[in-house]
Amino acid sequence: MSINILKFYVILVGLSKLIYGDFVEYELKMLKEVPFTAPVLAHWAYKTWYLKSGIDFKIVMSDYAKRDNTDSLPMTIVAVIRNSFPVGMVSLKKTDLQTRREFTPWLSALYVMPEFRNNGIAENLINYLLNFCKKSGINRVHLFIDKNNEDYLQNYYLKRGWNFFLQEDDHNGDAVKILSYDFM
């Protein structure tokens, strides 16, 4: 997706916020239902988590194109306005922390556009994902928190029923906290 298309997208989303105000009416959809959003989701992931790592955007885009599953992993849930403008996402992956591949599955890539935060979108994305896991017979879901916003994120998840699981070093040797959500 070219930079000009992304700029145009940001302008359209900004206009929709001006028109509709702070109240955001959105739906949660599986990526398979809104595949045209994959380039935007990949862009969010790239600029948020991969830009400084040297990973090429094409690799991230390819990864998001594979997250359109509805009955196997990886899968992505997208919050969309008017069935066309993505404003948030979350993924469920088999593994997310390379040093702990034995733990599965993982909540990953939770992101809400800054302009649409504090509207309950992240919490609804998480709940949708957890409900899917519960219906699928999954007993535990993991996530990891890195050092960016660590205290805020840990408190956010702990208040919503997640538990501290263990501390681990990631593939770069940086300490991360692993949290888990148990359905038992």
Buried (B, 14 or more C-beta within 10 A) or exposed (E): EEEEEBEEBEEEBEEBBEEEEEEBEBEBBBBBBBBEBBBBBBBBBBBEBBEEEEBEBEEBBEBBBEBBBEEEBBBBBBBBBEEEBBBBBBBBBEBBBEBBEEBBBBBBBBBBBEBBEEBEBBEBBBBBBBEBBEEEEBEBBBBBBBEEEEEEBBEBBEEEEBEEBEEBEBEEEEEBBBBBBEEE
